Amino acid sequence: MKETVVAGVQIAIEPNNPEKNMQKIIKWLRNAVKENNPDLVVFPETITTGFATGLTKEKLWDLVDTVPGRFTEQISREAQDLKVYVVFPTYERGKNRGDIYNSSVLIGPNGDIIGVYRKTHVYPTERQWVIPGDKAEVYETSFGKIGMIICYDGDYPELSRALAIKGAEIIVRPSALLRSFEIWNLTNCARAYDNHVYLIGVNATGPDADGNYYFGNSMIVSPIAQRLALATAGENVICAKLDPDPLKYMSYGIKKPMIFNHLEDRNVKVYEGILKESKSQFPVSGRYL
């Protein structure tokens, strides 16, 4: 990995108005690049419509587009003009009307789509309109290797660990988190620290069509769980420079050498049987099937 500058753009959208939202996304992308000169810019989850749209899956399918499609084409042009990588999260139109994916698209500075990640751990309410993906890959860039997860995915240590094993140095987590700041902070820091990766968590702010109001607080976390950048609740751009040698010291602000590595020190023998279905020993109320 090379020393690199990354940015997260935390903006409020107009629910279910993708054309207007695209104008705002492009404006903020240009400003983020002008002000911070980043190599990578990340936007929040489902940035073209908002997370909960209040629409049937058929009407949502009509509203959004394929990947590639008219929205990604606009971002590709901007990425090429600005010479920047962009993580562009959006609902993606599937093959059949009503088939919707919650996707993140990694677009390179030449305008090409490098990779598409479809959210694999679909939030319970979201199951009414989203089909889960089944792949999580790591993508090479000019500055390092990137893995992508989306919001609720961050609650699952196995997914981020799988990306780290595949070589990820940076994990991006576009989100529209509907829980507490404490959960947001804990899971971001844990996934970064568990796997000794940088984590860029960019959370939504403002309302969606169902009246959910998102609290922002986007953050960039180091491989030793230091928050390098933290947004407030409103519209912000966060930015940080990533050190290619982040495990030199055991913690920040001290000179004690790092002596452990969470990937190398695993005792894999005790993990036998971990990849099987199970459930909590405690009952869950209000469960969505």
C-alpha beads as a LAMMPS data file, in Angstrom:
LAMMPS data file: protein, C-alpha beads

289 atoms
288 bonds

1 atom types
1 bond types

-500.0 500.0 xlo xhi
-500.0 500.0 ylo yhi
-500.0 500.0 zlo zhi

Masses

1 110.0

Atoms # bond

1 1 1 0.000 0.000 0.000
2 1 1 1.132 3.551 -0.773
3 1 1 0.505 6.652 1.333
4 1 1 -2.902 7.856 0.216
5 1 1 -5.573 10.428 0.995
6 1 1 -9.183 9.269 1.338
7 1 1 -12.394 11.245 1.763
8 1 1 -15.970 10.512 2.766
9 1 1 -18.837 12.704 1.563
10 1 1 -21.712 12.756 4.067
11 1 1 -24.716 14.478 2.460
12 1 1 -28.493 14.497 2.818
13 1 1 -30.540 13.528 -0.224
14 1 1 -34.050 14.283 -1.418
15 1 1 -35.979 11.031 -0.938
16 1 1 -36.817 9.205 -4.166
17 1 1 -35.472 11.917 -6.449
18 1 1 -32.396 10.328 -8.043
19 1 1 -32.026 12.886 -10.823
20 1 1 -31.809 15.775 -8.362
21 1 1 -29.610 13.747 -6.012
22 1 1 -27.157 13.022 -8.813
23 1 1 -26.673 16.756 -9.316
24 1 1 -25.859 17.149 -5.627
25 1 1 -23.572 14.106 -5.563
26 1 1 -21.542 15.483 -8.451
27 1 1 -21.337 18.946 -6.872
28 1 1 -20.060 17.523 -3.590
29 1 1 -17.677 15.153 -5.346
30 1 1 -16.091 18.069 -7.177
31 1 1 -15.824 20.098 -3.974
32 1 1 -14.326 17.176 -2.038
33 1 1 -11.633 16.728 -4.666
34 1 1 -10.943 20.455 -4.920
35 1 1 -10.592 20.909 -1.162
36 1 1 -8.793 17.680 -0.221
37 1 1 -7.159 16.245 -3.364
38 1 1 -8.027 12.659 -2.329
39 1 1 -7.238 9.464 -4.188
40 1 1 -10.560 7.913 -3.115
41 1 1 -13.990 9.402 -2.354
42 1 1 -16.745 7.365 -0.664
43 1 1 -20.478 8.213 -0.470
44 1 1 -23.192 6.864 1.901
45 1 1 -25.430 3.855 1.245
46 1 1 -28.261 4.144 -1.336
47 1 1 -27.269 7.725 -2.089
48 1 1 -29.514 8.088 -5.154
49 1 1 -32.834 7.480 -3.332
50 1 1 -32.344 7.101 0.399
51 1 1 -32.525 3.782 2.235
52 1 1 -36.235 3.307 3.050
53 1 1 -38.162 4.545 0.008
54 1 1 -41.737 3.591 0.948
55 1 1 -42.123 2.170 -2.560
56 1 1 -43.008 -1.298 -3.706
57 1 1 -40.040 -3.191 -5.065
58 1 1 -41.545 -2.907 -8.552
59 1 1 -41.801 0.899 -8.334
60 1 1 -38.313 1.113 -6.848
61 1 1 -37.041 -1.003 -9.744
62 1 1 -38.586 1.512 -12.154
63 1 1 -36.943 4.425 -10.318
64 1 1 -33.379 3.128 -10.154
65 1 1 -31.108 1.790 -12.889
66 1 1 -28.747 -0.993 -13.862
67 1 1 -24.987 -1.069 -13.270
68 1 1 -23.579 0.116 -15.580
69 1 1 -26.349 2.577 -16.317
70 1 1 -27.165 6.255 -16.517
71 1 1 -26.129 7.016 -12.914
72 1 1 -22.811 5.189 -12.996
73 1 1 -22.046 6.742 -16.369
74 1 1 -22.307 10.220 -14.810
75 1 1 -19.970 9.252 -11.955
76 1 1 -17.563 7.607 -14.406
77 1 1 -17.252 10.858 -16.352
78 1 1 -16.591 12.813 -13.162
79 1 1 -14.066 10.262 -11.878
80 1 1 -12.204 10.472 -15.162
81 1 1 -12.239 14.274 -15.210
82 1 1 -11.151 14.505 -11.566
83 1 1 -8.687 11.588 -11.720
84 1 1 -10.113 9.988 -8.581
85 1 1 -11.505 6.657 -7.406
86 1 1 -15.152 6.806 -6.281
87 1 1 -17.271 4.383 -4.248
88 1 1 -20.820 5.055 -5.442
89 1 1 -23.563 3.198 -3.490
90 1 1 -27.012 2.862 -5.046
91 1 1 -29.938 0.519 -5.369
92 1 1 -29.289 -1.508 -8.501
93 1 1 -31.940 -2.731 -10.919
94 1 1 -31.810 -6.505 -11.384
95 1 1 -32.747 -8.520 -14.454
96 1 1 -36.445 -8.965 -13.593
97 1 1 -38.805 -6.156 -12.577
98 1 1 -38.822 -6.053 -8.776
99 1 1 -35.332 -7.552 -8.402
100 1 1 -33.300 -4.970 -6.470
101 1 1 -29.762 -5.105 -5.086
102 1 1 -28.214 -2.751 -2.553
103 1 1 -24.911 -2.155 -4.293
104 1 1 -21.612 -0.305 -4.056
105 1 1 -19.779 0.468 -7.261
106 1 1 -16.032 1.126 -7.317
107 1 1 -15.173 3.408 -10.230
108 1 1 -11.594 4.174 -11.224
109 1 1 -9.923 7.389 -12.375
110 1 1 -10.108 6.214 -15.979
111 1 1 -13.905 5.967 -15.639
112 1 1 -14.014 2.176 -15.649
113 1 1 -16.141 0.181 -13.214
114 1 1 -13.557 -1.805 -11.254
115 1 1 -16.005 -3.766 -9.123
116 1 1 -19.583 -4.057 -7.891
117 1 1 -20.426 -5.324 -4.418
118 1 1 -23.993 -6.346 -3.617
119 1 1 -24.854 -6.218 0.087
120 1 1 -24.677 -9.746 1.457
121 1 1 -26.215 -9.227 4.921
122 1 1 -29.541 -7.558 4.191
123 1 1 -31.085 -5.646 7.098
124 1 1 -34.341 -7.350 8.235
125 1 1 -36.721 -4.587 7.088
126 1 1 -34.834 -4.325 3.799
127 1 1 -35.610 -7.946 2.922
128 1 1 -38.976 -6.755 1.670
129 1 1 -37.317 -5.204 -1.386
130 1 1 -33.662 -6.306 -1.627
131 1 1 -32.055 -9.521 -2.852
132 1 1 -28.777 -10.342 -1.053
133 1 1 -25.541 -10.720 -2.960
134 1 1 -23.264 -13.702 -2.535
135 1 1 -19.756 -12.431 -3.325
136 1 1 -17.218 -10.178 -1.620
137 1 1 -14.048 -9.484 -3.550
138 1 1 -10.947 -7.353 -3.057
139 1 1 -9.978 -4.893 -5.781
140 1 1 -6.553 -3.574 -6.753
141 1 1 -6.091 0.176 -7.063
142 1 1 -3.043 2.320 -7.716
143 1 1 -2.597 2.884 -3.963
144 1 1 -3.807 -0.308 -2.294
145 1 1 -6.312 -3.137 -2.095
146 1 1 -9.954 -2.291 -1.340
147 1 1 -12.766 -4.460 0.015
148 1 1 -16.370 -3.273 0.169
149 1 1 -19.129 -3.918 2.709
150 1 1 -22.405 -2.036 3.288
151 1 1 -23.910 -0.959 6.643
152 1 1 -25.392 -4.077 8.348
153 1 1 -22.545 -6.124 6.847
154 1 1 -20.298 -4.430 9.399
155 1 1 -22.003 -6.354 12.209
156 1 1 -20.544 -9.593 10.827
157 1 1 -16.854 -10.092 11.683
158 1 1 -16.603 -13.038 9.297
159 1 1 -17.188 -10.871 6.219
160 1 1 -14.499 -8.316 7.004
161 1 1 -12.146 -11.121 8.030
162 1 1 -12.724 -12.835 4.683
163 1 1 -11.802 -9.602 2.893
164 1 1 -8.683 -9.182 5.037
165 1 1 -7.611 -12.750 4.273
166 1 1 -8.043 -11.927 0.576
167 1 1 -5.597 -9.061 1.043
168 1 1 -7.738 -5.994 1.737
169 1 1 -5.837 -3.060 3.209
170 1 1 -8.837 -0.706 3.180
171 1 1 -12.472 -1.663 3.785
172 1 1 -15.151 0.846 2.832
173 1 1 -18.521 0.756 4.607
174 1 1 -21.182 3.041 3.066
175 1 1 -24.105 3.091 5.484
176 1 1 -27.546 4.367 6.398
177 1 1 -27.362 3.178 9.991
178 1 1 -30.645 3.021 11.920
179 1 1 -29.193 2.267 15.342
180 1 1 -27.022 4.103 17.878
181 1 1 -23.735 5.950 17.529
182 1 1 -22.254 3.497 20.026
183 1 1 -22.988 0.539 17.734
184 1 1 -21.692 2.463 14.710
185 1 1 -18.466 3.422 16.468
186 1 1 -17.936 0.005 18.037
187 1 1 -18.384 -2.005 14.843
188 1 1 -16.263 0.330 12.725
189 1 1 -13.403 0.310 15.209
190 1 1 -13.703 -3.437 15.846
191 1 1 -13.651 -4.389 12.159
192 1 1 -10.594 -2.178 11.587
193 1 1 -8.791 -3.497 14.690
194 1 1 -9.842 -7.148 14.237
195 1 1 -8.256 -7.269 10.816
196 1 1 -5.617 -4.527 10.961
197 1 1 -7.177 -2.664 8.039
198 1 1 -8.256 0.916 7.464
199 1 1 -12.027 1.295 7.579
200 1 1 -13.892 4.157 5.913
201 1 1 -17.415 4.310 7.304
202 1 1 -19.575 6.915 5.539
203 1 1 -23.025 7.217 7.076
204 1 1 -26.151 8.923 5.777
205 1 1 -27.487 12.150 7.239
206 1 1 -30.941 13.695 6.985
207 1 1 -34.320 11.972 6.374
208 1 1 -35.510 9.268 4.014
209 1 1 -39.023 8.733 2.607
210 1 1 -40.146 6.714 5.648
211 1 1 -39.175 9.435 8.126
212 1 1 -35.993 7.770 9.361
213 1 1 -33.431 10.414 10.265
214 1 1 -29.759 9.523 10.018
215 1 1 -27.110 10.853 12.381
216 1 1 -24.031 10.984 10.161
217 1 1 -20.822 10.755 12.232
218 1 1 -18.917 9.249 9.330
219 1 1 -15.436 8.135 10.349
220 1 1 -12.091 6.883 9.123
221 1 1 -10.474 4.343 11.443
222 1 1 -6.888 3.088 11.470
223 1 1 -5.732 -0.551 11.790
224 1 1 -5.100 0.064 15.504
225 1 1 -8.629 1.472 16.031
226 1 1 -7.718 5.159 16.070
227 1 1 -10.378 7.462 14.615
228 1 1 -8.440 9.546 12.115
229 1 1 -11.497 11.589 11.101
230 1 1 -14.984 12.004 12.533
231 1 1 -17.862 13.971 10.996
232 1 1 -20.600 15.795 12.852
233 1 1 -24.283 15.013 12.291
234 1 1 -24.893 17.310 9.317
235 1 1 -23.417 17.509 5.848
236 1 1 -19.641 17.112 5.941
237 1 1 -16.611 15.908 4.074
238 1 1 -14.146 13.926 6.154
239 1 1 -10.589 13.326 5.033
240 1 1 -7.467 11.540 6.265
241 1 1 -4.040 10.538 5.042
242 1 1 -3.407 6.795 5.382
243 1 1 0.041 5.650 6.481
244 1 1 1.322 2.600 4.588
245 1 1 3.098 1.415 7.776
246 1 1 0.248 1.544 10.347
247 1 1 1.359 -1.340 12.580
248 1 1 4.697 0.122 13.620
249 1 1 3.495 0.899 17.148
250 1 1 1.070 -0.879 19.460
251 1 1 -1.061 2.232 19.957
252 1 1 -1.161 5.862 18.872
253 1 1 0.891 8.439 20.710
254 1 1 3.400 5.896 22.041
255 1 1 6.629 4.335 20.747
256 1 1 6.075 0.779 22.022
257 1 1 6.601 -1.552 19.061
258 1 1 3.696 -3.627 17.760
259 1 1 4.225 -7.271 18.739
260 1 1 0.973 -8.947 17.621
261 1 1 -0.957 -9.454 14.399
262 1 1 -4.568 -10.598 14.442
263 1 1 -4.318 -12.463 11.148
264 1 1 -1.002 -14.206 11.731
265 1 1 -1.782 -15.083 15.366
266 1 1 -5.075 -16.892 14.707
267 1 1 -5.402 -20.452 16.060
268 1 1 -7.472 -21.711 13.139
269 1 1 -7.947 -25.172 14.668
270 1 1 -10.566 -23.854 17.096
271 1 1 -12.757 -22.407 14.329
272 1 1 -13.981 -25.768 13.059
273 1 1 -17.724 -25.675 12.470
274 1 1 -18.002 -21.880 12.452
275 1 1 -19.510 -21.860 8.950
276 1 1 -22.863 -23.353 9.805
277 1 1 -26.278 -21.859 10.435
278 1 1 -27.200 -21.100 14.037
279 1 1 -29.307 -18.749 16.139
280 1 1 -29.009 -16.753 19.335
281 1 1 -29.784 -18.474 22.611
282 1 1 -32.013 -15.522 23.483
283 1 1 -35.401 -14.806 21.865
284 1 1 -35.688 -11.837 19.481
285 1 1 -38.869 -9.788 19.487
286 1 1 -40.277 -8.109 16.393
287 1 1 -38.342 -10.408 14.108
288 1 1 -38.631 -9.980 10.322
289 1 1 -38.435 -13.314 8.507

Bonds

1 1 1 2
2 1 2 3
3 1 3 4
4 1 4 5
5 1 5 6
6 1 6 7
7 1 7 8
8 1 8 9
9 1 9 10
10 1 10 11
11 1 11 12
12 1 12 13
13 1 13 14
14 1 14 15
15 1 15 16
16 1 16 17
17 1 17 18
18 1 18 19
19 1 19 20
20 1 20 21
21 1 21 22
22 1 22 23
23 1 23 24
24 1 24 25
25 1 25 26
26 1 26 27
27 1 27 28
28 1 28 29
29 1 29 30
30 1 30 31
31 1 31 32
32 1 32 33
33 1 33 34
34 1 34 35
35 1 35 36
36 1 36 37
37 1 37 38
38 1 38 39
39 1 39 40
40 1 40 41
41 1 41 42
42 1 42 43
43 1 43 44
44 1 44 45
45 1 45 46
46 1 46 47
47 1 47 48
48 1 48 49
49 1 49 50
50 1 50 51
51 1 51 52
52 1 52 53
53 1 53 54
54 1 54 55
55 1 55 56
56 1 56 57
57 1 57 58
58 1 58 59
59 1 59 60
60 1 60 61
61 1 61 62
62 1 62 63
63 1 63 64
64 1 64 65
65 1 65 66
66 1 66 67
67 1 67 68
68 1 68 69
69 1 69 70
70 1 70 71
71 1 71 72
72 1 72 73
73 1 73 74
74 1 74 75
75 1 75 76
76 1 76 77
77 1 77 78
78 1 78 79
79 1 79 80
80 1 80 81
81 1 81 82
82 1 82 83
83 1 83 84
84 1 84 85
85 1 85 86
86 1 86 87
87 1 87 88
88 1 88 89
89 1 89 90
90 1 90 91
91 1 91 92
92 1 92 93
93 1 93 94
94 1 94 95
95 1 95 96
96 1 96 97
97 1 97 98
98 1 98 99
99 1 99 100
100 1 100 101
101 1 101 102
102 1 102 103
103 1 103 104
104 1 104 105
105 1 105 106
106 1 106 107
107 1 107 108
108 1 108 109
109 1 109 110
110 1 110 111
111 1 111 112
112 1 112 113
113 1 113 114
114 1 114 115
115 1 115 116
116 1 116 117
117 1 117 118
118 1 118 119
119 1 119 120
120 1 120 121
121 1 121 122
122 1 122 123
123 1 123 124
124 1 124 125
125 1 125 126
126 1 126 127
127 1 127 128
128 1 128 129
129 1 129 130
130 1 130 131
131 1 131 132
132 1 132 133
133 1 133 134
134 1 134 135
135 1 135 136
136 1 136 137
137 1 137 138
138 1 138 139
139 1 139 140
140 1 140 141
141 1 141 142
142 1 142 143
143 1 143 144
144 1 144 145
145 1 145 146
146 1 146 147
147 1 147 148
148 1 148 149
149 1 149 150
150 1 150 151
151 1 151 152
152 1 152 153
153 1 153 154
154 1 154 155
155 1 155 156
156 1 156 157
157 1 157 158
158 1 158 159
159 1 159 160
160 1 160 161
161 1 161 162
162 1 162 163
163 1 163 164
164 1 164 165
165 1 165 166
166 1 166 167
167 1 167 168
168 1 168 169
169 1 169 170
170 1 170 171
171 1 171 172
172 1 172 173
173 1 173 174
174 1 174 175
175 1 175 176
176 1 176 177
177 1 177 178
178 1 178 179
179 1 179 180
180 1 180 181
181 1 181 182
182 1 182 183
183 1 183 184
184 1 184 185
185 1 185 186
186 1 186 187
187 1 187 188
188 1 188 189
189 1 189 190
190 1 190 191
191 1 191 192
192 1 192 193
193 1 193 194
194 1 194 195
195 1 195 196
196 1 196 197
197 1 197 198
198 1 198 199
199 1 199 200
200 1 200 201
201 1 201 202
202 1 202 203
203 1 203 204
204 1 204 205
205 1 205 206
206 1 206 207
207 1 207 208
208 1 208 209
209 1 209 210
210 1 210 211
211 1 211 212
212 1 212 213
213 1 213 214
214 1 214 215
215 1 215 216
216 1 216 217
217 1 217 218
218 1 218 219
219 1 219 220
220 1 220 221
221 1 221 222
222 1 222 223
223 1 223 224
224 1 224 225
225 1 225 226
226 1 226 227
227 1 227 228
228 1 228 229
229 1 229 230
230 1 230 231
231 1 231 232
232 1 232 233
233 1 233 234
234 1 234 235
235 1 235 236
236 1 236 237
237 1 237 238
238 1 238 239
239 1 239 240
240 1 240 241
241 1 241 242
242 1 242 243
243 1 243 244
244 1 244 245
245 1 245 246
246 1 246 247
247 1 247 248
248 1 248 249
249 1 249 250
250 1 250 251
251 1 251 252
252 1 252 253
253 1 253 254
254 1 254 255
255 1 255 256
256 1 256 257
257 1 257 258
258 1 258 259
259 1 259 260
260 1 260 261
261 1 261 262
262 1 262 263
263 1 263 264
264 1 264 265
265 1 265 266
266 1 266 267
267 1 267 268
268 1 268 269
269 1 269 270
270 1 270 271
271 1 271 272
272 1 272 273
273 1 273 274
274 1 274 275
275 1 275 276
276 1 276 277
277 1 277 278
278 1 278 279
279 1 279 280
280 1 280 281
281 1 281 282
282 1 282 283
283 1 283 284
284 1 284 285
285 1 285 286
286 1 286 287
287 1 287 288
288 1 288 289
